[in-house]
Amino acid sequence: MAKTPQCQSCGIPMNKPEEFGTEKDGTRSEKYCLKCYEMGQWTNPDATFDEFYEISLKGFQESDMSKIGKFFLNKMYTKKFLKKLERWR
Ligand SMILES: [Zn+2]
């Protein structure tokens, strides 16, 4: 079974094709989600690591994720977790 790819910027799992980001030529990015990366560019290029963390956490909390999903997310979505992703190494 193939592992669900995880956005290497915000850490969100990407299950559906429309959740993947896009490269400059419109092809699918295998590394980043559409919320982070669109047409070959970061959607928030000026955000610092801390700002980005706040933005993504807020985004998850305002998403249509289940209450249980949000509960676990709040526990696992730490700055330490985010630092492990490729964009922030
Ligand atoms: Zn992302």
PDB file of the backbone (N, CA, C, O) and the ligand in Angstrom, with CONECT records:
HET     ZN  A 101       1
ATOM      1  N   MET A   1       0.839  -1.201   0.000  1.00  0.00           N
ATOM      2  CA  MET A   1       0.000   0.000   0.000  1.00  0.00           C
ATOM      3  C   MET A   1       0.871   1.246   0.000  1.00  0.00           C
ATOM      4  O   MET A   1       1.814   1.358   0.783  1.00  0.00           O
ATOM      5  N   ALA A   2       0.555   2.151  -0.857  1.00  0.00           N
ATOM      6  CA  ALA A   2       1.344   3.376  -0.950  1.00  0.00           C
ATOM      7  C   ALA A   2       1.077   4.261   0.266  1.00  0.00           C
ATOM      8  O   ALA A   2      -0.051   4.366   0.749  1.00  0.00           O
ATOM      9  N   LYS A   3       2.124   4.880   0.732  1.00  0.00           N
ATOM     10  CA  LYS A   3       2.006   5.782   1.870  1.00  0.00           C
ATOM     11  C   LYS A   3       1.364   7.088   1.398  1.00  0.00           C
ATOM     12  O   LYS A   3       1.671   7.581   0.313  1.00  0.00           O
ATOM     13  N   THR A   4       0.487   7.634   2.209  1.00  0.00           N
ATOM     14  CA  THR A   4      -0.111   8.927   1.858  1.00  0.00           C
ATOM     15  C   THR A   4       0.962   9.995   1.878  1.00  0.00           C
ATOM     16  O   THR A   4       1.635  10.175   2.893  1.00  0.00           O
ATOM     17  N   PRO A   5       1.133  10.703   0.782  1.00  0.00           N
ATOM     18  CA  PRO A   5       2.146  11.771   0.815  1.00  0.00           C
ATOM     19  C   PRO A   5       1.714  12.881   1.772  1.00  0.00           C
ATOM     20  O   PRO A   5       0.530  13.153   1.969  1.00  0.00           O
ATOM     21  N   GLN A   6       2.714  13.492   2.343  1.00  0.00           N
ATOM     22  CA  GLN A   6       2.463  14.525   3.329  1.00  0.00           C
ATOM     23  C   GLN A   6       3.111  15.807   2.821  1.00  0.00           C
ATOM     24  O   GLN A   6       4.256  15.784   2.368  1.00  0.00           O
ATOM     25  N   CYS A   7       2.408  16.902   2.889  1.00  0.00           N
ATOM     26  CA  CYS A   7       2.981  18.165   2.429  1.00  0.00           C
ATOM     27  C   CYS A   7       4.252  18.461   3.215  1.00  0.00           C
ATOM     28  O   CYS A   7       4.237  18.450   4.445  1.00  0.00           O
ATOM     29  N   GLN A   8       5.351  18.725   2.514  1.00  0.00           N
ATOM     30  CA  GLN A   8       6.635  18.972   3.168  1.00  0.00           C
ATOM     31  C   GLN A   8       6.795  20.428   3.603  1.00  0.00           C
ATOM     32  O   GLN A   8       7.901  20.883   3.894  1.00  0.00           O
ATOM     33  N   SER A   9       5.691  21.141   3.641  1.00  0.00           N
ATOM     34  CA  SER A   9       5.712  22.508   4.146  1.00  0.00           C
ATOM     35  C   SER A   9       4.822  22.629   5.380  1.00  0.00           C
ATOM     36  O   SER A   9       5.243  23.170   6.402  1.00  0.00           O
ATOM     37  N   CYS A  10       3.586  22.122   5.284  1.00  0.00           N
ATOM     38  CA  CYS A  10       2.660  22.260   6.418  1.00  0.00           C
ATOM     39  C   CYS A  10       2.331  20.933   7.081  1.00  0.00           C
ATOM     40  O   CYS A  10       1.778  20.915   8.181  1.00  0.00           O
ATOM     41  N   GLY A  11       2.660  19.819   6.429  1.00  0.00           N
ATOM     42  CA  GLY A  11       2.467  18.514   7.067  1.00  0.00           C
ATOM     43  C   GLY A  11       1.114  17.876   6.852  1.00  0.00           C
ATOM     44  O   GLY A  11       0.856  16.792   7.376  1.00  0.00           O
ATOM     45  N   ILE A  12       0.251  18.513   6.099  1.00  0.00           N
ATOM     46  CA  ILE A  12      -1.079  17.959   5.886  1.00  0.00           C
ATOM     47  C   ILE A  12      -0.990  16.728   4.973  1.00  0.00           C
ATOM     48  O   ILE A  12      -0.238  16.748   3.999  1.00  0.00           O
ATOM     49  N   PRO A  13      -1.745  15.654   5.268  1.00  0.00           N
ATOM     50  CA  PRO A  13      -1.744  14.513   4.361  1.00  0.00           C
ATOM     51  C   PRO A  13      -2.529  14.851   3.104  1.00  0.00           C
ATOM     52  O   PRO A  13      -3.585  15.480   3.170  1.00  0.00           O
ATOM     53  N   MET A  14      -2.005  14.429   1.955  1.00  0.00           N
ATOM     54  CA  MET A  14      -2.675  14.753   0.697  1.00  0.00           C
ATOM     55  C   MET A  14      -3.281  13.491   0.112  1.00  0.00           C
ATOM     56  O   MET A  14      -2.568  12.625  -0.395  1.00  0.00           O
ATOM     57  N   ASN A  15      -4.580  13.394   0.184  1.00  0.00           N
ATOM     58  CA  ASN A  15      -5.282  12.206  -0.289  1.00  0.00           C
ATOM     59  C   ASN A  15      -5.884  12.388  -1.671  1.00  0.00           C
ATOM     60  O   ASN A  15      -5.819  11.491  -2.511  1.00  0.00           O
ATOM     61  N   LYS A  16      -6.460  13.538  -1.897  1.00  0.00           N
ATOM     62  CA  LYS A  16      -7.155  13.774  -3.165  1.00  0.00           C
ATOM     63  C   LYS A  16      -6.271  14.559  -4.121  1.00  0.00           C
ATOM     64  O   LYS A  16      -5.446  15.367  -3.693  1.00  0.00           O
ATOM     65  N   PRO A  17      -6.447  14.317  -5.429  1.00  0.00           N
ATOM     66  CA  PRO A  17      -5.615  15.019  -6.421  1.00  0.00           C
ATOM     67  C   PRO A  17      -5.696  16.529  -6.277  1.00  0.00           C
ATOM     68  O   PRO A  17      -4.700  17.215  -6.510  1.00  0.00           O
ATOM     69  N   GLU A  18      -6.842  17.065  -5.903  1.00  0.00           N
ATOM     70  CA  GLU A  18      -6.981  18.523  -5.821  1.00  0.00           C
ATOM     71  C   GLU A  18      -6.287  19.108  -4.590  1.00  0.00           C
ATOM     72  O   GLU A  18      -6.227  20.327  -4.428  1.00  0.00           O
ATOM     73  N   GLU A  19      -5.770  18.248  -3.733  1.00  0.00           N
ATOM     74  CA  GLU A  19      -5.057  18.748  -2.553  1.00  0.00           C
ATOM     75  C   GLU A  19      -3.570  18.991  -2.813  1.00  0.00           C
ATOM     76  O   GLU A  19      -2.879  19.611  -2.004  1.00  0.00           O
ATOM     77  N   PHE A  20      -3.094  18.498  -3.942  1.00  0.00           N
ATOM     78  CA  PHE A  20      -1.684  18.681  -4.272  1.00  0.00           C
ATOM     79  C   PHE A  20      -1.423  20.068  -4.853  1.00  0.00           C
ATOM     80  O   PHE A  20      -2.269  20.632  -5.547  1.00  0.00           O
ATOM     81  N   GLY A  21      -0.245  20.609  -4.560  1.00  0.00           N
ATOM     82  CA  GLY A  21       0.137  21.877  -5.142  1.00  0.00           C
ATOM     83  C   GLY A  21       0.475  21.722  -6.617  1.00  0.00           C
ATOM     84  O   GLY A  21       0.489  20.615  -7.155  1.00  0.00           O
ATOM     85  N   THR A  22       0.745  22.850  -7.258  1.00  0.00           N
ATOM     86  CA  THR A  22       1.052  22.805  -8.684  1.00  0.00           C
ATOM     87  C   THR A  22       2.386  23.498  -8.984  1.00  0.00           C
ATOM     88  O   THR A  22       2.762  24.473  -8.334  1.00  0.00           O
ATOM     89  N   GLU A  23       3.086  22.963  -9.990  1.00  0.00           N
ATOM     90  CA  GLU A  23       4.327  23.586 -10.453  1.00  0.00           C
ATOM     91  C   GLU A  23       3.980  24.693 -11.435  1.00  0.00           C
ATOM     92  O   GLU A  23       2.827  24.882 -11.821  1.00  0.00           O
ATOM     93  N   LYS A  24       5.038  25.425 -11.828  1.00  0.00           N
ATOM     94  CA  LYS A  24       4.860  26.552 -12.745  1.00  0.00           C
ATOM     95  C   LYS A  24       4.098  26.184 -14.012  1.00  0.00           C
ATOM     96  O   LYS A  24       3.286  26.962 -14.513  1.00  0.00           O
ATOM     97  N   ASP A  25       4.374  24.981 -14.523  1.00  0.00           N
ATOM     98  CA  ASP A  25       3.722  24.564 -15.772  1.00  0.00           C
ATOM     99  C   ASP A  25       2.379  23.885 -15.522  1.00  0.00           C
ATOM    100  O   ASP A  25       1.774  23.338 -16.445  1.00  0.00           O
ATOM    101  N   GLY A  26       1.914  23.919 -14.276  1.00  0.00           N
ATOM    102  CA  GLY A  26       0.602  23.365 -13.984  1.00  0.00           C
ATOM    103  C   GLY A  26       0.604  21.895 -13.605  1.00  0.00           C
ATOM    104  O   GLY A  26      -0.441  21.345 -13.257  1.00  0.00           O
ATOM    105  N   THR A  27       1.775  21.245 -13.666  1.00  0.00           N
ATOM    106  CA  THR A  27       1.818  19.843 -13.271  1.00  0.00           C
ATOM    107  C   THR A  27       1.756  19.737 -11.746  1.00  0.00           C
ATOM    108  O   THR A  27       2.005  20.701 -11.022  1.00  0.00           O
ATOM    109  N   ARG A  28       1.426  18.570 -11.301  1.00  0.00           N
ATOM    110  CA  ARG A  28       1.226  18.337  -9.884  1.00  0.00           C
ATOM    111  C   ARG A  28       2.540  18.304  -9.123  1.00  0.00           C
ATOM    112  O   ARG A  28       3.508  17.691  -9.572  1.00  0.00           O
ATOM    113  N   SER A  29       2.575  18.958  -7.979  1.00  0.00           N
ATOM    114  CA  SER A  29       3.727  18.849  -7.093  1.00  0.00           C
ATOM    115  C   SER A  29       3.510  17.646  -6.197  1.00  0.00           C
ATOM    116  O   SER A  29       2.442  17.489  -5.605  1.00  0.00           O
ATOM    117  N   GLU A  30       4.525  16.794  -6.095  1.00  0.00           N
ATOM    118  CA  GLU A  30       4.391  15.603  -5.256  1.00  0.00           C
ATOM    119  C   GLU A  30       4.777  15.903  -3.809  1.00  0.00           C
ATOM    120  O   GLU A  30       4.606  15.064  -2.924  1.00  0.00           O
ATOM    121  N   LYS A  31       5.294  17.094  -3.582  1.00  0.00           N
ATOM    122  CA  LYS A  31       5.827  17.403  -2.253  1.00  0.00           C
ATOM    123  C   LYS A  31       4.982  18.337  -1.428  1.00  0.00           C
ATOM    124  O   LYS A  31       4.957  18.248  -0.201  1.00  0.00           O
ATOM    125  N   TYR A  32       4.283  19.240  -2.106  1.00  0.00           N
ATOM    126  CA  TYR A  32       3.597  20.283  -1.350  1.00  0.00           C
ATOM    127  C   TYR A  32       2.113  20.352  -1.703  1.00  0.00           C
ATOM    128  O   TYR A  32       1.701  20.001  -2.809  1.00  0.00           O
ATOM    129  N   CYS A  33       1.330  20.810  -0.741  1.00  0.00           N
ATOM    130  CA  CYS A  33      -0.116  20.900  -0.962  1.00  0.00           C
ATOM    131  C   CYS A  33      -0.473  22.235  -1.615  1.00  0.00           C
ATOM    132  O   CYS A  33       0.339  23.158  -1.685  1.00  0.00           O
ATOM    133  N   LEU A  34      -1.685  22.300  -2.077  1.00  0.00           N
ATOM    134  CA  LEU A  34      -2.134  23.490  -2.802  1.00  0.00           C
ATOM    135  C   LEU A  34      -2.220  24.727  -1.902  1.00  0.00           C
ATOM    136  O   LEU A  34      -2.089  25.856  -2.374  1.00  0.00           O
ATOM    137  N   LYS A  35      -2.442  24.505  -0.606  1.00  0.00           N
ATOM    138  CA  LYS A  35      -2.513  25.649   0.310  1.00  0.00           C
ATOM    139  C   LYS A  35      -1.158  26.315   0.480  1.00  0.00           C
ATOM    140  O   LYS A  35      -1.078  27.504   0.788  1.00  0.00           O
ATOM    141  N   CYS A  36      -0.088  25.545   0.278  1.00  0.00           N
ATOM    142  CA  CYS A  36       1.259  26.079   0.480  1.00  0.00           C
ATOM    143  C   CYS A  36       1.902  26.508  -0.833  1.00  0.00           C
ATOM    144  O   CYS A  36       2.663  27.474  -0.875  1.00  0.00           O
ATOM    145  N   TYR A  37       1.595  25.795  -1.883  1.00  0.00           N
ATOM    146  CA  TYR A  37       2.387  25.896  -3.106  1.00  0.00           C
ATOM    147  C   TYR A  37       1.487  25.872  -4.328  1.00  0.00           C
ATOM    148  O   TYR A  37       0.796  24.885  -4.581  1.00  0.00           O
ATOM    149  N   GLU A  38       1.496  26.965  -5.087  1.00  0.00           N
ATOM    150  CA  GLU A  38       0.638  27.049  -6.258  1.00  0.00           C
ATOM    151  C   GLU A  38       1.408  27.654  -7.418  1.00  0.00           C
ATOM    152  O   GLU A  38       2.061  28.687  -7.267  1.00  0.00           O
ATOM    153  N   MET A  39       1.331  27.006  -8.584  1.00  0.00           N
ATOM    154  CA  MET A  39       2.013  27.468  -9.795  1.00  0.00           C
ATOM    155  C   MET A  39       3.506  27.763  -9.535  1.00  0.00           C
ATOM    156  O   MET A  39       4.044  28.768 -10.000  1.00  0.00           O
ATOM    157  N   GLY A  40       4.140  26.884  -8.802  1.00  0.00           N
ATOM    158  CA  GLY A  40       5.573  26.993  -8.591  1.00  0.00           C
ATOM    159  C   GLY A  40       5.989  28.011  -7.547  1.00  0.00           C
ATOM    160  O   GLY A  40       7.176  28.306  -7.407  1.00  0.00           O
ATOM    161  N   GLN A  41       5.018  28.556  -6.806  1.00  0.00           N
ATOM    162  CA  GLN A  41       5.366  29.566  -5.807  1.00  0.00           C
ATOM    163  C   GLN A  41       4.710  29.288  -4.464  1.00  0.00           C
ATOM    164  O   GLN A  41       3.620  28.720  -4.392  1.00  0.00           O
ATOM    165  N   TRP A  42       5.391  29.698  -3.404  1.00  0.00           N
ATOM    166  CA  TRP A  42       4.787  29.610  -2.077  1.00  0.00           C
ATOM    167  C   TRP A  42       3.616  30.573  -2.013  1.00  0.00           C
ATOM    168  O   TRP A  42       3.685  31.681  -2.546  1.00  0.00           O
ATOM    169  N   THR A  43       2.550  30.154  -1.368  1.00  0.00           N
ATOM    170  CA  THR A  43       1.400  31.054  -1.245  1.00  0.00           C
ATOM    171  C   THR A  43       1.653  32.100  -0.158  1.00  0.00           C
ATOM    172  O   THR A  43       0.986  33.134  -0.122  1.00  0.00           O
ATOM    173  N   ASN A  44       2.606  31.832   0.716  1.00  0.00           N
ATOM    174  CA  ASN A  44       2.938  32.812   1.762  1.00  0.00           C
ATOM    175  C   ASN A  44       4.453  32.935   1.889  1.00  0.00           C
ATOM    176  O   ASN A  44       5.029  32.560   2.910  1.00  0.00           O
ATOM    177  N   PRO A  45       5.098  33.465   0.842  1.00  0.00           N
ATOM    178  CA  PRO A  45       6.571  33.432   0.774  1.00  0.00           C
ATOM    179  C   PRO A  45       7.254  34.230   1.876  1.00  0.00           C
ATOM    180  O   PRO A  45       8.409  33.955   2.201  1.00  0.00           O
ATOM    181  N   ASP A  46       6.576  35.201   2.452  1.00  0.00           N
ATOM    182  CA  ASP A  46       7.234  36.070   3.429  1.00  0.00           C
ATOM    183  C   ASP A  46       7.052  35.632   4.876  1.00  0.00           C
ATOM    184  O   ASP A  46       7.639  36.211   5.791  1.00  0.00           O
ATOM    185  N   ALA A  47       6.238  34.612   5.072  1.00  0.00           N
ATOM    186  CA  ALA A  47       5.972  34.179   6.442  1.00  0.00           C
ATOM    187  C   ALA A  47       7.220  33.562   7.062  1.00  0.00           C
ATOM    188  O   ALA A  47       7.915  32.769   6.426  1.00  0.00           O
ATOM    189  N   THR A  48       7.495  33.931   8.301  1.00  0.00           N
ATOM    190  CA  THR A  48       8.582  33.277   9.025  1.00  0.00           C
ATOM    191  C   THR A  48       8.074  31.915   9.492  1.00  0.00           C
ATOM    192  O   THR A  48       6.894  31.595   9.349  1.00  0.00           O
ATOM    193  N   PHE A  49       8.965  31.139  10.039  1.00  0.00           N
ATOM    194  CA  PHE A  49       8.570  29.819  10.531  1.00  0.00           C
ATOM    195  C   PHE A  49       7.441  29.943  11.560  1.00  0.00           C
ATOM    196  O   PHE A  49       6.450  29.216  11.489  1.00  0.00           O
ATOM    197  N   ASP A  50       7.592  30.847  12.497  1.00  0.00           N
ATOM    198  CA  ASP A  50       6.574  31.009  13.538  1.00  0.00           C
ATOM    199  C   ASP A  50       5.240  31.471  12.975  1.00  0.00           C
ATOM    200  O   ASP A  50       4.183  30.980  13.370  1.00  0.00           O
ATOM    201  N   GLU A  51       5.300  32.411  12.056  1.00  0.00           N
ATOM    202  CA  GLU A  51       4.065  32.894  11.432  1.00  0.00           C
ATOM    203  C   GLU A  51       3.381  31.781  10.655  1.00  0.00           C
ATOM    204  O   GLU A  51       2.163  31.610  10.705  1.00  0.00           O
ATOM    205  N   PHE A  52       4.207  31.032   9.936  1.00  0.00           N
ATOM    206  CA  PHE A  52       3.657  29.941   9.145  1.00  0.00           C
ATOM    207  C   PHE A  52       2.973  28.911  10.030  1.00  0.00           C
ATOM    208  O   PHE A  52       1.909  28.393   9.690  1.00  0.00           O
ATOM    209  N   TYR A  53       3.589  28.621  11.160  1.00  0.00           N
ATOM    210  CA  TYR A  53       3.018  27.660  12.109  1.00  0.00           C
ATOM    211  C   TYR A  53       1.632  28.122  12.564  1.00  0.00           C
ATOM    212  O   TYR A  53       0.681  27.341  12.581  1.00  0.00           O
ATOM    213  N   GLU A  54       1.534  29.395  12.929  1.00  0.00           N
ATOM    214  CA  GLU A  54       0.245  29.936  13.373  1.00  0.00           C
ATOM    215  C   GLU A  54      -0.796  29.875  12.252  1.00  0.00           C
ATOM    216  O   GLU A  54      -1.949  29.510  12.480  1.00  0.00           O
ATOM    217  N   ILE A  55      -0.376  30.236  11.048  1.00  0.00           N
ATOM    218  CA  ILE A  55      -1.297  30.240   9.903  1.00  0.00           C
ATOM    219  C   ILE A  55      -1.827  28.831   9.649  1.00  0.00           C
ATOM    220  O   ILE A  55      -3.033  28.642   9.484  1.00  0.00           O
ATOM    221  N   SER A  56      -0.936  27.845   9.617  1.00  0.00           N
ATOM    222  CA  SER A  56      -1.427  26.500   9.292  1.00  0.00           C
ATOM    223  C   SER A  56      -2.265  25.915  10.405  1.00  0.00           C
ATOM    224  O   SER A  56      -3.253  25.229  10.143  1.00  0.00           O
ATOM    225  N   LEU A  57      -1.888  26.174  11.636  1.00  0.00           N
ATOM    226  CA  LEU A  57      -2.673  25.645  12.749  1.00  0.00           C
ATOM    227  C   LEU A  57      -4.090  26.221  12.703  1.00  0.00           C
ATOM    228  O   LEU A  57      -5.069  25.500  12.892  1.00  0.00           O
ATOM    229  N   LYS A  58      -4.183  27.513  12.453  1.00  0.00           N
ATOM    230  CA  LYS A  58      -5.479  28.161  12.359  1.00  0.00           C
ATOM    231  C   LYS A  58      -6.279  27.583  11.189  1.00  0.00           C
ATOM    232  O   LYS A  58      -7.485  27.359  11.292  1.00  0.00           O
ATOM    233  N   GLY A  59      -5.578  27.348  10.076  1.00  0.00           N
ATOM    234  CA  GLY A  59      -6.224  26.784   8.899  1.00  0.00           C
ATOM    235  C   GLY A  59      -6.843  25.426   9.189  1.00  0.00           C
ATOM    236  O   GLY A  59      -7.960  25.133   8.762  1.00  0.00           O
ATOM    237  N   PHE A  60      -6.099  24.598   9.924  1.00  0.00           N
ATOM    238  CA  PHE A  60      -6.624  23.270  10.279  1.00  0.00           C
ATOM    239  C   PHE A  60      -7.834  23.398  11.188  1.00  0.00           C
ATOM    240  O   PHE A  60      -8.835  22.702  11.017  1.00  0.00           O
ATOM    241  N   GLN A  61      -7.728  24.300  12.158  1.00  0.00           N
ATOM    242  CA  GLN A  61      -8.810  24.420  13.132  1.00  0.00           C
ATOM    243  C   GLN A  61     -10.082  24.956  12.496  1.00  0.00           C
ATOM    244  O   GLN A  61     -11.186  24.679  12.965  1.00  0.00           O
ATOM    245  N   GLU A  62      -9.922  25.721  11.431  1.00  0.00           N
ATOM    246  CA  GLU A  62     -11.099  26.270  10.757  1.00  0.00           C
ATOM    247  C   GLU A  62     -11.570  25.380   9.615  1.00  0.00           C
ATOM    248  O   GLU A  62     -12.563  25.692   8.958  1.00  0.00           O
ATOM    249  N   SER A  63     -10.873  24.283   9.372  1.00  0.00           N
ATOM    250  CA  SER A  63     -11.256  23.391   8.278  1.00  0.00           C
ATOM    251  C   SER A  63     -12.445  22.528   8.708  1.00  0.00           C
ATOM    252  O   SER A  63     -12.906  22.607   9.847  1.00  0.00           O
ATOM    253  N   ASP A  64     -12.933  21.700   7.773  1.00  0.00           N
ATOM    254  CA  ASP A  64     -14.097  20.884   8.104  1.00  0.00           C
ATOM    255  C   ASP A  64     -13.695  19.532   8.702  1.00  0.00           C
ATOM    256  O   ASP A  64     -14.477  18.581   8.684  1.00  0.00           O
ATOM    257  N   MET A  65     -12.499  19.457   9.218  1.00  0.00           N
ATOM    258  CA  MET A  65     -12.004  18.251   9.878  1.00  0.00           C
ATOM    259  C   MET A  65     -12.904  17.901  11.071  1.00  0.00           C
ATOM    260  O   MET A  65     -13.475  18.792  11.700  1.00  0.00           O
ATOM    261  N   SER A  66     -13.026  16.620  11.378  1.00  0.00           N
ATOM    262  CA  SER A  66     -13.861  16.201  12.508  1.00  0.00           C
ATOM    263  C   SER A  66     -13.285  16.685  13.833  1.00  0.00           C
ATOM    264  O   SER A  66     -12.109  17.039  13.915  1.00  0.00           O
ATOM    265  N   LYS A  67     -14.121  16.698  14.868  1.00  0.00           N
ATOM    266  CA  LYS A  67     -13.660  17.123  16.194  1.00  0.00           C
ATOM    267  C   LYS A  67     -12.537  16.229  16.690  1.00  0.00           C
ATOM    268  O   LYS A  67     -11.574  16.698  17.296  1.00  0.00           O
ATOM    269  N   ILE A  68     -12.671  14.945  16.426  1.00  0.00           N
ATOM    270  CA  ILE A  68     -11.621  14.007  16.844  1.00  0.00           C
ATOM    271  C   ILE A  68     -10.335  14.296  16.100  1.00  0.00           C
ATOM    272  O   ILE A  68      -9.249  14.295  16.680  1.00  0.00           O
ATOM    273  N   GLY A  69     -10.470  14.545  14.809  1.00  0.00           N
ATOM    274  CA  GLY A  69      -9.302  14.886  14.005  1.00  0.00           C
ATOM    275  C   GLY A  69      -8.588  16.106  14.558  1.00  0.00           C
ATOM    276  O   GLY A  69      -7.361  16.135  14.643  1.00  0.00           O
ATOM    277  N   LYS A  70      -9.362  17.108  14.930  1.00  0.00           N
ATOM    278  CA  LYS A  70      -8.769  18.336  15.468  1.00  0.00           C
ATOM    279  C   LYS A  70      -8.116  18.108  16.830  1.00  0.00           C
ATOM    280  O   LYS A  70      -7.084  18.698  17.151  1.00  0.00           O
ATOM    281  N   PHE A  71      -8.733  17.251  17.606  1.00  0.00           N
ATOM    282  CA  PHE A  71      -8.178  16.918  18.920  1.00  0.00           C
ATOM    283  C   PHE A  71      -6.766  16.337  18.768  1.00  0.00           C
ATOM    284  O   PHE A  71      -5.830  16.753  19.450  1.00  0.00           O
ATOM    285  N   PHE A  72      -6.641  15.376  17.863  1.00  0.00           N
ATOM    286  CA  PHE A  72      -5.329  14.751  17.664  1.00  0.00           C
ATOM    287  C   PHE A  72      -4.356  15.716  16.999  1.00  0.00           C
ATOM    288  O   PHE A  72      -3.162  15.725  17.299  1.00  0.00           O
ATOM    289  N   LEU A  73      -4.880  16.512  16.108  1.00  0.00           N
ATOM    290  CA  LEU A  73      -4.035  17.479  15.430  1.00  0.00           C
ATOM    291  C   LEU A  73      -3.399  18.454  16.421  1.00  0.00           C
ATOM    292  O   LEU A  73      -2.211  18.762  16.334  1.00  0.00           O
ATOM    293  N   ASN A  74      -4.203  18.925  17.351  1.00  0.00           N
ATOM    294  CA  ASN A  74      -3.681  19.864  18.343  1.00  0.00           C
ATOM    295  C   ASN A  74      -2.552  19.258  19.157  1.00  0.00           C
ATOM    296  O   ASN A  74      -1.642  19.968  19.586  1.00  0.00           O
ATOM    297  N   LYS A  75      -2.606  17.954  19.372  1.00  0.00           N
ATOM    298  CA  LYS A  75      -1.549  17.291  20.128  1.00  0.00           C
ATOM    299  C   LYS A  75      -0.305  17.069  19.290  1.00  0.00           C
ATOM    300  O   LYS A  75       0.821  17.210  19.769  1.00  0.00           O
ATOM    301  N   MET A  76      -0.527  16.718  18.023  1.00  0.00           N
ATOM    302  CA  MET A  76       0.614  16.336  17.205  1.00  0.00           C
ATOM    303  C   MET A  76       1.198  17.477  16.403  1.00  0.00           C
ATOM    304  O   MET A  76       2.354  17.406  15.986  1.00  0.00           O
ATOM    305  N   TYR A  77       0.432  18.521  16.177  1.00  0.00           N
ATOM    306  CA  TYR A  77       0.915  19.597  15.325  1.00  0.00           C
ATOM    307  C   TYR A  77       1.689  20.640  16.127  1.00  0.00           C
ATOM    308  O   TYR A  77       1.166  21.695  16.486  1.00  0.00           O
ATOM    309  N   THR A  78       2.925  20.318  16.390  1.00  0.00           N
ATOM    310  CA  THR A  78       3.779  21.209  17.180  1.00  0.00           C
ATOM    311  C   THR A  78       4.842  21.817  16.268  1.00  0.00           C
ATOM    312  O   THR A  78       4.999  21.405  15.119  1.00  0.00           O
ATOM    313  N   LYS A  79       5.560  22.791  16.789  1.00  0.00           N
ATOM    314  CA  LYS A  79       6.654  23.374  15.999  1.00  0.00           C
ATOM    315  C   LYS A  79       7.735  22.343  15.728  1.00  0.00           C
ATOM    316  O   LYS A  79       8.392  22.366  14.688  1.00  0.00           O
ATOM    317  N   LYS A  80       7.907  21.443  16.678  1.00  0.00           N
ATOM    318  CA  LYS A  80       8.899  20.384  16.508  1.00  0.00           C
ATOM    319  C   LYS A  80       8.547  19.495  15.307  1.00  0.00           C
ATOM    320  O   LYS A  80       9.411  19.098  14.526  1.00  0.00           O
ATOM    321  N   PHE A  81       7.259  19.202  15.191  1.00  0.00           N
ATOM    322  CA  PHE A  81       6.781  18.397  14.072  1.00  0.00           C
ATOM    323  C   PHE A  81       7.028  19.125  12.747  1.00  0.00           C
ATOM    324  O   PHE A  81       7.512  18.533  11.782  1.00  0.00           O
ATOM    325  N   LEU A  82       6.696  20.390  12.718  1.00  0.00           N
ATOM    326  CA  LEU A  82       6.837  21.182  11.494  1.00  0.00           C
ATOM    327  C   LEU A  82       8.309  21.306  11.070  1.00  0.00           C
ATOM    328  O   LEU A  82       8.626  21.289   9.880  1.00  0.00           O
ATOM    329  N   LYS A  83       9.176  21.429  12.037  1.00  0.00           N
ATOM    330  CA  LYS A  83      10.613  21.568  11.762  1.00  0.00           C
ATOM    331  C   LYS A  83      11.191  20.367  11.035  1.00  0.00           C
ATOM    332  O   LYS A  83      12.223  20.483  10.373  1.00  0.00           O
ATOM    333  N   LYS A  84      10.545  19.225  11.146  1.00  0.00           N
ATOM    334  CA  LYS A  84      11.058  18.004  10.509  1.00  0.00           C
ATOM    335  C   LYS A  84      10.759  17.978   9.014  1.00  0.00           C
ATOM    336  O   LYS A  84      11.357  17.192   8.279  1.00  0.00           O
ATOM    337  N   LEU A  85       9.857  18.813   8.565  1.00  0.00           N
ATOM    338  CA  LEU A  85       9.494  18.813   7.154  1.00  0.00           C
ATOM    339  C   LEU A  85      10.569  19.492   6.317  1.00  0.00           C
ATOM    340  O   LEU A  85      11.291  20.370   6.788  1.00  0.00           O
ATOM    341  N   GLU A  86      10.654  19.062   5.066  1.00  0.00           N
ATOM    342  CA  GLU A  86      11.733  19.514   4.186  1.00  0.00           C
ATOM    343  C   GLU A  86      11.913  21.022   4.092  1.00  0.00           C
ATOM    344  O   GLU A  86      13.039  21.520   4.061  1.00  0.00           O
ATOM    345  N   ARG A  87      10.804  21.743   4.046  1.00  0.00           N
ATOM    346  CA  ARG A  87      10.899  23.186   3.851  1.00  0.00           C
ATOM    347  C   ARG A  87      11.592  23.889   5.014  1.00  0.00           C
ATOM    348  O   ARG A  87      12.185  24.952   4.828  1.00  0.00           O
ATOM    349  N   TRP A  88      11.525  23.310   6.204  1.00  0.00           N
ATOM    350  CA  TRP A  88      12.006  24.000   7.410  1.00  0.00           C
ATOM    351  C   TRP A  88      13.269  23.407   7.988  1.00  0.00           C
ATOM    352  O   TRP A  88      13.721  23.829   9.052  1.00  0.00           O
ATOM    353  N   ARG A  89      13.840  22.447   7.315  1.00  0.00           N
ATOM    354  CA  ARG A  89      15.051  21.804   7.839  1.00  0.00           C
ATOM    355  C   ARG A  89      16.245  22.713   7.792  1.00  0.00           C
ATOM    356  O   ARG A  89      17.338  22.317   8.198  1.00  0.00           O
TER     357      ARG A  89
HETATM  358 ZN    ZN A 101       1.018  22.399   2.765  1.00  0.00          ZN2+
END
